[in-house]
Amino acid sequence: MPESRTTEYTKHTENIHCEASAPTFCIGSVPVYGDAILAPMAGFSDLPFRAICREMGSAMSYSACITDVAVVHGGERTSQISDFLEAERPVALQLLGCREHELLAAAEKLMEQGPDIIDINMGCPARRVVSGGRGSALLSELSLAGRLIRRLVDRLPVPVTAKIRLGWDAQSRNYLDVARLLEDSGVALIAVHGRTRAQQYSGQADWSAIAEVKQAVSVPVLANGDVRTVEDIDRIITVTGCEGAMIGRGAIGNPWLFARRSVADVLWPERLALIRRHALWMVHYYGERLGVVLFRKHVVKYVQGLPSAAQVRPALLACESVGDLFATLEAWTPEL
Ligand SMILES: Cc1cc2nc3c(=O)[nH]c(=O)nc-3n(C[C@H](O)[C@H](O)[C@H](O)COP(=O)(O)O)c2cc1C
């Protein structure tokens, strides 16, 4: 990372605290302080957003998924997905793969960046991913999944973890078999999204199935699916008995969740200050054009739920420069 970028990030992340007390749980030898963690989300959980969430209290960072072959063949976009700040540690870099040789080569290349953990994505439902045998396709290929994990565990100097769904569809909810196999293969943590591949992101996440996984294995388990409020964080941990809650969509536009603050208590000036900081960081990281385009989907979530947000939404989605974006926000004051 160029020196100027490092300095800038350091300035933005100086509030990320260093913990001195006992860890909440450990992933192998890696201590984790805290029980709420931002979920990996392609297109959202990039370095700026992860660092903001970490600063608010997310206990570690997961990169979005990166395909093994993309890592091996390089490219700026791929290295941006796996780029992280020291202040984000512990950091898990997440890989999609299904062939031993390619997956190991990709993991070894990612290791050059010094992640604390390598996570294997066994939940991605996207057709182009599963048609290549990756992501949630591995839920139906247990012996292959076991071989892949064992090979990584044997060869990598860091803990290997996995993120799963409950199964391929309602007829094959094999989450207990998958979890036991992963534990036997040496994973140091399992994150469970309480839906099947067929459900994609709809329907209600099944927290009781996640509780069964927690009961079935002795490695730490993260519970994931439908955590949207501070109360949900405590509820999912109580219901499942898991070490922590992994939060995806509920954190977009609401990183205050990690500070255990209700978004309703975050008044407009404070929201606006964070929107501005996040936007500037995106522009700094991606350049103005791409940064603003990528930030649009965050900003509409930051204003969602505020009175008259529907009126400003089209203008926010049309912004092409950070000047436009700030002017649009300045001209709009939510009617409170
Ligand atoms: C836009 C988007 C991108 C996602 N990308 C990833 C990913 O890269 N890796 C992964 O393991 N899960 C990914 N997920 C799944 C989330 O990590 C999480 O399991 C899912 O959204 C359920 O949690 P939630 O109800 O808190 O959103 C993605 C989800 C969304 C909505």
Ligand as a Chemical Component Dictionary entry (heavy atoms), coordinates in Angstrom:
data_LIG
# 
_chem_comp.id                   LIG 
_chem_comp.type                 NON-POLYMER 
_chem_comp.pdbx_formal_charge   0 
_chem_comp.three_letter_code    LIG 
# 
loop_
_chem_comp_atom.comp_id 
_chem_comp_atom.atom_id 
_chem_comp_atom.alt_atom_id 
_chem_comp_atom.type_symbol 
_chem_comp_atom.charge 
_chem_comp_atom.model_Cartn_x 
_chem_comp_atom.model_Cartn_y 
_chem_comp_atom.model_Cartn_z 
_chem_comp_atom.pdbx_ordinal 
LIG C1  C1  C 0 -24.641 -8.199  -1.070 1  
LIG C2  C2  C 0 -24.197 -9.420  -0.330 2  
LIG C3  C3  C 0 -22.950 -9.953  -0.583 3  
LIG C4  C4  C 0 -22.515 -11.100 0.113  4  
LIG N1  N1  N 0 -21.261 -11.573 -0.110 5  
LIG C5  C5  C 0 -20.798 -12.614 0.637  6  
LIG C6  C6  C 0 -19.445 -13.041 0.531  7  
LIG O1  O1  O 0 -18.641 -12.478 -0.209 8  
LIG N2  N2  N 0 -19.064 -14.115 1.301  9  
LIG C7  C7  C 0 -19.926 -14.740 2.165  10 
LIG O2  O2  O 0 -19.537 -15.686 2.848  11 
LIG N3  N3  N 0 -21.197 -14.324 2.290  12 
LIG C8  C8  C 0 -21.643 -13.280 1.572  13 
LIG N4  N4  N 0 -22.918 -12.832 1.755  14 
LIG C9  C9  C 0 -23.774 -13.468 2.773  15 
LIG C10 C10 C 0 -23.659 -12.737 4.117  16 
LIG O3  O3  O 0 -22.361 -12.865 4.632  17 
LIG C11 C11 C 0 -24.666 -13.303 5.120  18 
LIG O4  O4  O 0 -24.401 -14.671 5.284  19 
LIG C12 C12 C 0 -26.115 -13.151 4.681  20 
LIG O5  O5  O 0 -26.352 -11.860 4.143  21 
LIG C13 C13 C 0 -27.079 -13.420 5.848  22 
LIG O6  O6  O 0 -26.838 -12.524 6.909  23 
LIG P1  P1  P 0 -27.780 -11.222 7.145  24 
LIG O7  O7  O 0 -29.190 -11.726 7.278  25 
LIG O8  O8  O 0 -27.237 -10.614 8.403  26 
LIG O9  O9  O 0 -27.623 -10.343 5.932  27 
LIG C14 C14 C 0 -23.370 -11.717 1.054  28 
LIG C15 C15 C 0 -24.626 -11.163 1.301  29 
LIG C16 C16 C 0 -25.047 -10.040 0.630  30 
LIG C17 C17 C 0 -26.405 -9.464  0.941  31 
# 
loop_
_chem_comp_bond.comp_id 
_chem_comp_bond.atom_id_1 
_chem_comp_bond.atom_id_2 
_chem_comp_bond.value_order 
_chem_comp_bond.pdbx_ordinal 
LIG C1  C2  SING 1  
LIG C2  C3  SING 2  
LIG C2  C16 DOUB 3  
LIG C3  C4  DOUB 4  
LIG C4  N1  SING 5  
LIG C4  C14 SING 6  
LIG N1  C5  DOUB 7  
LIG C5  C6  SING 8  
LIG C5  C8  SING 9  
LIG C6  O1  DOUB 10 
LIG C6  N2  SING 11 
LIG N2  C7  SING 12 
LIG C7  O2  DOUB 13 
LIG C7  N3  SING 14 
LIG N3  C8  DOUB 15 
LIG C8  N4  SING 16 
LIG N4  C9  SING 17 
LIG N4  C14 SING 18 
LIG C9  C10 SING 19 
LIG C10 O3  SING 20 
LIG C10 C11 SING 21 
LIG C11 O4  SING 22 
LIG C11 C12 SING 23 
LIG C12 O5  SING 24 
LIG C12 C13 SING 25 
LIG C13 O6  SING 26 
LIG O6  P1  SING 27 
LIG P1  O7  DOUB 28 
LIG P1  O8  SING 29 
LIG P1  O9  SING 30 
LIG C14 C15 DOUB 31 
LIG C15 C16 SING 32 
LIG C16 C17 SING 33 
# 
